[in-house]
C-alpha cells in the first residue's frame, strides 16, 4: 500500500510503501499496554540514521548527510536483504553465520537448522518451554541460555535464546539465516542504525 504522506513525531514522510499482512486472529491488539497500528521496519529506517536510546525510550532520526558519529562504540558490519538487516553472529559451539537484527523482537531466536548444527538441541529441549507470538501466530519453543554469543568483536555472556525445537515451516526452519538477534540482547546499548 502506498501512503502519499504520514507523520512520525515531527517528521513528515512522503511516499512510503507499506507491506500489509493479516495478523493471526489470536495476536494481541496491544503490546506492553499500547495499541499499535503497524510496524515501522527497515524500509522506513533506511531513510535515516536512527538512534535507539533504550534508557530514555526514544528514537532519534538523523538525515544521513547531517550525521557524524562521535564516540568509541563498536561498528558491526551489516548488509540488507529484503529489508532485513543481516549481521554476523557466532553462538557457542558454532560457526559464524548470518543473523537477522530484528528491532521489533524482544527475544533472541535460534532456528532449527542452527540449533542442530551447533549441537544445542538437547539443551533447548531440556531448558524449559516458551510460547512465542509472531505475526503468524503462536509457537511452542525451547529456552536455553548460551554462555557466549559473539557479534563481530562484541561478546555477550549468559544470553537467553528461544529455540525452534521442531522443524516447522517458516522462518524458524530457514537455512539461509541462523536466527534473529532481538533487542533483549542489545538494550544495554545506544544503537545507531546507519
N, C-alpha and C positions, 0 to 999 in steps of 0.2 A: 504494500500500500504506500503510495506516495503522499507525503504530507507537504503541502506547499510552505508551511511555516508553523513553528511551535516554539515555546519558550521553556528554558530550563534555568531557574534562578533569574539572573539578569541577562542571560544570553538569548538573543533571538536567533533561531536557527532557520535557515531557508533550505527548502528542497532536501528533505531526508526521506529515504525509502526505509520502511519498516517491514520486516517479515512478520507474518501473522501465523499463529499456531493456536490450536484449541488446547486449553489446559484440561488435564484429566478431571473428570467430574468430582473426584474426591480432593482435588488440590485446594489448599486453603485460600480463602479470599483475602486474608491479611497475613503479613509476615511481621513478626515481633510487634503485633498490635497495630500495624499501619496497613491501610488498604493500598493496593497497588494497581496501576493501570497497565503496566508493561515493564519491560526490562530495557535499559539502555546498554547496548553491547559494544563490541569492538568497532562496528561500522560507525557509530556515533563518536566514540572516544578517539578514533583515528583522526578526527578533525582537529584535535587539540593535543597539547601536552597536558596530562591530567595528574594532579597530585591527590593522593588519597591519604588523609590525615585521620588515623583511627582514633587517637585520643580526643581530638576536637570534634570528631564525627562530621568532617567537612570534605567536600570535593572542591578543588580549585582548578579552573581551566585556564590555560595559557595559550595564546596564539603561538604556533611553532616558531615564527620568526622573532618573537619577543622573549623567548625563554632561553636562559643561560644558567645551567645548574652550577651552583657553587656549594660544594660540600665534599665530604670524604666517604660517600656511600659506595656501594658495590654496583657495578654495571653488569647486568645479566644479558647476554646476547639472546635475542628473541627474533622469531620470524612470525609472519601472519599467514594462516591458511584458512580460507573460507571464513574470515572474520574472527578466527580463534588465534590468540597469542600463544605461540609454542616456545617453551623454554627447555633447556637441558636439565635433567634431574637424575639422580642416582640413589636408589634405595639401598639399604644394607644388603649384602649378598647379591647385589645385582649389577647389571651393566648400566652405563649412562644411556638414557633414551629420551624420547620426546614426550613431554608432558604439557598438557593444556593448562595455562594460567587462567582460572575462572574466577573473575572478581565478583561473581554472583553466588559462588558456592561457599557455604560456611564450613565445609568439611574437605578433607583430602580424600581422594578416591583412587584405589589401585584396581585396574581392570583384571579380568580373569587370566588373560594370557601372561601379563607381567607377574601376577601372583605366582603362577606355576613356574615361570622361568627363574624367579628369584628363590624358589624353594620355600615359600612362605604360606602355602595353602593350609597346612595343619594349624599353624599359629592363628590364622584368620578364623578358621572354623572353631577353634577352642577358645578364642578370646572374647566370646560373647556375641550377641546379635544386635543389630540395629535395623530399624525400618527407616528407609531413606525416601524422601519425597523429591521427585523431579518433575519435569514438565509432563512426562509420560505416565506419571502415577507413582505408586509406592513399590519398593523392592526390599526384600529381606537381604541383609548383607552381614558379613562378618566384621568384627572390630579387632584391630591389632595396634600395638604401639611399636614403632620402629626405633631402635636405639640410635640410628643415624639415617639422615636423608640429606643429600647434597644438591644444591642448586648452584652450579658453577663453583665459585670459591667460598660460598656460604655453607656451613654445616649446621643442621638442625638436629638436636638430640631429643629423644623421647617424644616423638611426634606421632599423634594418633592418625590412623588411616581407617577408612571404611573400605572393605574389600569385597569384590564380587566373587563369591564362593561357588557360583554356578555360572555356566557359560550361556547366559540368557542373551537374547538379541539386543541390539542397540549399542550404545557407547561402551558399556561395560564388557563387551566382547571384542571391541575394536583392536586390531593388531597393529595399526599404524602408531597409536599413542599408548603409553603405558598407564596413563590415568590422568587425573587432574589435581592440580595444586590449588586449594581454596584459600580463602582469607584467614582461616583458622591458623595457618602456619605463618602468615605474613603480618598479622595485625599488631605486632610489636614494633613495626617499622613505619616510617613515612615512605610511601611508594610513589614514584614518578613513572608514568607510562608515556613513553615518547616513541 
